[in-house]
Amino acid sequence: MLEKVRNGVLGTNGVLGRVGRGILDVVFPVRCVGCGEEGHYICRRCEGFTSEAALICPLCQQSSLTGERHENCRSLYGLEGLASVWEYEGVVKSLLHNIKYNGMTHAIAETVQSAYISMAGDTMRFKTFLSYLFSKDTCITYVPMFKRKEKFRGFNQATVFAREMGKVVKREAVSLLEKIVDTKPQVDLTKEERLQNLKGAFQVKFEIPASPAGRRIPKNVVLVDDVWTTGATMKECCKVLKKSGIQQVWGFTVARTP
């Protein structure tokens, strides 16, 4: 119930929204998912127990200092790079679990801000991704959910993460993909089964070279999701985007499984 109340108020603009947020902060204060301390969803103390995710090449999944695809890892429809901020464990795992399964979407804005601050403070590793993200030729999109499942849950966390990322770069996130097959949950499948499970599950919402309503087809894309596990979902989405004419795709996830 608290999550529905907070999400409803935080989605309200103007004076009413500001007053509502102030009341919520008093009646239902934000608390750390790790220790319960008021103020942030991950407090400064618990933040010290988070682990930075080592950046990897999204094709071979071996170490890559900047997250860029290795030169010798060639794929016509593969990702150009992958940026993940934290390892999917501890308080980060707890936070993302609460967002996804308990509807705590109001925590996403703080999470994205923290992720951006972390990346901006580590330019040696994230300079390439941030340069790509802020490029005028890059648009932000997200991994879609099957419509019936999204309606049942009430939201797609990847959509909200993408919108908050768009606020960072002052650019609206756009919907480029739709999921047309209600696939099995990926969690209990092997890597090979995950890839097979997702074949034909996604399609683009535009045609190349035609652009609906005069909208310019994006040249480059940042594809957003919450967690990278095997990468099967993001890889399939990337393949569909590139087959439709998108030139470059970088993946962004808040966390990556160790």
N, C-alpha and C positions, 0 to 999 in steps of 0.2 A: 504493500500500500504506500509506504514512504516513497518508493522509487517512482510510482505513478504520480504522486503529488508533486515531487520535486521536478520530475521531467515535464509535467504540465506547466508549472510555474516558470521554469527556465526557458520554456519555449515561447513565453509571452514577451512581446516587445513593449517598449515605452515605459511610462511611469508605473503602470500596474506591475509590469515584470520586475522592475527595480525594487519596488516596495515588497513584492512577493518574495524575491530572493533574500531581501534583508530579514523578513520574518522567518523564512526557512532556516537561515543561518543561525537564528536564535533558538527556534523551537527544535529543529533537526540539524544540528551542526555537522559539518563535514568531518568525517573521522578517518584516520589511517586504517587501511584494510589489514595492516600488519599488527599494530599495537593498540589501535583505538584512540590514539591521541587526536585531539581536535585540530582542525586547521587545513589539513591536506589529505588527499587520498593515499599518498605515500609520504610519510613525514620525513624530515631530514635524517633522523636516526635510522629509520628503516631503509631509506634510500642508500645508506652506506652498505647495506647488505645485498643490493642489486648487483648483477654482473653485466658488464658490457658484452654485447654479442660480437664475436670476431666476425669481420666481414668476409664473405666467401664469393667465389665465382658462382653464379646461379646455374651454370651448366654442369660443371664437374663437382661443385660444392666443396672444393678445396679452398684453402686460404687465398684471399685477394686483399691487399692492403686497402684499396679504395672501394671494394665491392664490384669493380668492373669485371666483365667477362674476360678470361684469359685470351690472349691473341690466338693461341693454338686451339681454343675451344670454339669451334665454328659451328654455327647453326643458323640456317636461313630464317627460322621463325623463333629463335631464342631471345631471351632477355639480354639487354645490353649491360645490365648490372642489377645489384640488389643491395638495398640499404635497410638494415635491421638494427635497432638501437640496443635492446636488452635481451638477455637470455630468458627463455620462457620457463621461469622457475621462481620459487619463493613468493614475495609480495607482488611481483609483476604478474605472475601466473594467477594469483588470487584476484588481483584487480581486473584482469582481462576476463576471468571466469565470471566475476560479478557483473561486469558490463554485458557480457554475452548472454548469460543464463538468468541473471536476476534483474535485468533491465536497468542497470545503473549507468545509463548513457550520459547522465549529467557529469560523469567523471571523465568523459572523453576529451573535453576542451583542455582540462588541466593536464591530461596525459600527453596530448599532442604538443602543448606548450613545453612541457618538460623534455619531450623527445627532441623538439627543435633546439632548445637551449643546449642540450647535450651534444647534438650534432654541430651546432655553431661554435661550440667550445672545443671541438676536435677537428679542426680544419684539415689536418694532415690526412685523416681518413675520409671525411665526408665532403671535402671541397668539390670533388667531381660531381657527386650527387646533387649538392646544393646548387651548383652552377647550372646543372641541367634542370632542376626544379624551378629555378627563378627565370629561366629563359622564356622569352615572350612566345616562342614557338612550342612550348610545352603546355599541355593541358593535364588536369588531374581527373582520374576516373577511379573506379573501384570494382572489386569482384562482386557480382550480383548474386542474390539468392533466388531460388525458385519462388515465384509469386505467392503461391499458397502457403509456403513455409514462412515467408516474410510477413504475410498477413496474420498468420497464427501467432508469431512472436511479437509482432507489432513494430519491428524495425529491423534494419540490416546494419550491424555495427560497422561494417566496412564503409557503408555510405556516410555514416556520421563521422568516422575518422577522416574520410576524404574531404568532407565539407570543412572540418576544422583545419585540415592541412591547407585547404584553399584560402582560409582566412589569413593564414600566416603569409602567404604570397600575394594576398589581395586579388585572388582569382577564383571564380566560382567553379566548384567541381561539377563535372558533367557526367551524364549517364550514357556510356557508349556501348555497353553490353547488356544482354539479358540471358537469363538461364532458362532454357526451354525444356529441360529434362529433370525430373525429380529423382536425382541420383541417391544411391545409398550413402549413409554417413561414412565419411572417410576414415574415422578414428580407428576402426578395427580391421582395416584392410592393409594388405602388404603394399609395398611401393608399386609393384607391377599391377596389382589390382586397382590401386588408386588411379593410375594412368588410364587403364581400360574403362574404369567406372565413369570417367569424365569425358570420354570421346563423344563428340557431338552434343555435349550438354550446353554449350554457349553459342550465341550468335550475336553479330553486331546489330545496332539499331539504326544504321545508315548504309548507304550504298556508295561505292567509289566508282566513278568520279563524281556522281551526282551528290548534291548536298541539300537536304531538306530545308525549306524555308530560307535558302540562301546562306545557311550556316557554313562557315569555313571548316573543312575537314582538317582536324589537327595533324600536324606533322609528327610530333613527338608526344609521348604519354608517360605519366607516372601512374602506375597501377597500384592501388592501395588495398591492403588487407590487414587484419589484426595480427595474425601469427603465420610464420613460415614453418612448416613441418618437413614434408618431403618436397614441397614446391609444386606438386602435381597440379593443383588448382590454378595457381598463377601462371604456370607454364602453358596450360591449355588456353587460358584467357589471352595470353600473349600471342600464341599461335593464331588464334582467331582474329585478333586485331591486326597482326601483320599481313595475314592473307587478304585482309580487306583494304590494305593500302597504307596503314600506319608505318612510318619508317623506323622509329626507335621506341623501345619500351624499357623503362626502368621499373623495378618493383620496389615498393616500400612497405615494410611491416613494422609494427611497434616492437615485436619480439620474434625470436627465432629459437626453435628447440635446440638445446645443446648437442 
